[in-house]
Amino acid sequence: MRQRQENEEYVRFSGSGADRDAADTFMPRKTNAPSYQPICVLSSLIAFMVYFCVLREENDIDEFLGKDVYTYMDPHGQNVKLKRQLDDEMKSGKDTASTQEKIALTDELMKTHGDLGLLEASLQRIKASKDQKASKNP
């Protein structure tokens, strides 16, 4: 620690110019934004959330995005992971129905398609989806 020398004096805070400016640093700054801007932003956000969370119906894209991608891309790796998860669920006494369904799906994918067959099946599903959309929009 530095010791105070004899000729040093304390500077009084209340006598300096800093005491007047200190309170201004804690106050919000004035902006040129109109006073109704927060109301507009909030109402737009509420309308957006109501549409996407309440009013909007699910479509085929939502269903596709809800699927487990790894099941279709790597059924072998996913199958191993699901079997480990099933063992953990059985040991802890949890419900294993959804995990068993996923294992059945990966087993079916591995039986019906090899790695290249799985890729071809994915491409066929994409093509069928595009054809279906094209037929809806003539």
TADALIN-V567361 format. One record per backbone hydrogen bond with DSSP energy under -1.0 kcal/mol. NH is the residue of the N-H (numbers start at 1). CO is the residue of the C=O. If there is no record, write none. Layout:
NH & CO
NH & CO
This chain:
8 & 5
21 & 17
22 & 18
37 & 34
40 & 36
41 & 37
42 & 38
43 & 39
44 & 40
45 & 41
46 & 42
47 & 43
48 & 44
49 & 45
50 & 46
51 & 47
52 & 48
53 & 49
54 & 50
55 & 50
56 & 51
63 & 59
64 & 60
65 & 61
66 & 62
67 & 64
73 & 69
74 & 70
78 & 74
79 & 75
80 & 76
81 & 77
82 & 78
83 & 79
84 & 80
85 & 81
86 & 82
87 & 83
88 & 84
89 & 85
90 & 86
91 & 87
92 & 88
94 & 89
100 & 96
101 & 97
102 & 98
103 & 99
104 & 100
105 & 101
106 & 102
107 & 103
108 & 104
109 & 105
110 & 106
111 & 107
112 & 108
113 & 109
118 & 114
119 & 115
120 & 116
121 & 117
122 & 118
123 & 119
124 & 120
125 & 121
126 & 122
127 & 123
128 & 124
129 & 125
130 & 126
131 & 127
132 & 128
133 & 129
134 & 130
135 & 131
136 & 132
137 & 133
